């Protein structure tokens, strides 16, 4: 089956450098005003579903009804973390009990989330929140975590990122914020940033084509693609972010891009194709991810990293996945 990647690699007299990651895996101040009824029902739910083990890192996964949230819960459970059996969701999901990986999670809506989070944080002082919700809630959620004072790992993309960082910086809360949690993809991004810093203008005059394919439910442009394009811009390539080709139609993804049919609901295929002004030289960078386990496992590494920083009372408060990679000791 011919794919877009294959179609773009044919050229005359060219040189191609191809970096590919193929991961086809089968199988992102406490409030004193706590209402008594909400608090009592929450405590009862915690007691009913609590693990007999006293594990050191309790985690609350917000967005447990989403595919990324479910993948993170599975990875956290496998790693032996203490999963707090509550989560935040939409108003429509409020009051529902969702079972993920054999565990029950009580979903709370926007109306009572501050009281709930404060109560959970009182119950689990070492709590770390993992956020895989939706772009429209990024800033509100971050402001809530900072207001209550709970450390968090933010894997959700979108939102006002400048406002996000300012909120965390002003609050002094510990956080890992990264739109890309896949460790190997982050390492590739780091290499790109090093190249851009060390060799500015090296690709001046080259033209660039960028294609990113994700599941149809992903509405925003890939943050990873934007980060790579930013590096190419520093390397001298003239390219606007709105030129990034977003593929969201499953049929095109299967027939043109080459995404395996079973991974259409969850994948990330990226291609960056550079061509010299006279079209005699071509470079291609490609990384393809099938499934969500790469992001879930990276998220758990981020949690373990952040817990260590909190315990040591580190001076630095805001981290990203580059910091996690540099720390080493990942599973």
ABEGO torsion letter per residue (X at the ends): XBBAAAAAABBBGBBBBBBBBBBBBBXXXBBABBBAAAAAAAAAAAAAABBABBBABBBBBBGAABAAAAAAAAAAAAAGBBBBABBBBBAAABGBBBBBGGBBBBBBBAAAAAAAAAAAAAABAABBBBBBBBAAAAAAAAAAAAAAGBBBBBABBEEBAAAAAAAAAAAGBBBBBBABABAAAAAAAAAAAAAAAABBGAABGBBBBBBBBBBAABABBBAAAAAAAAAAAAAGBBBBAAABBBBABAAAAAAAAGBBAAAAABBBBBBBBBBBAAGABBBBBBBBBBEAAAAAAAAAAAAAAAAAAAAAGBABABBBAAAAAAAEGBX
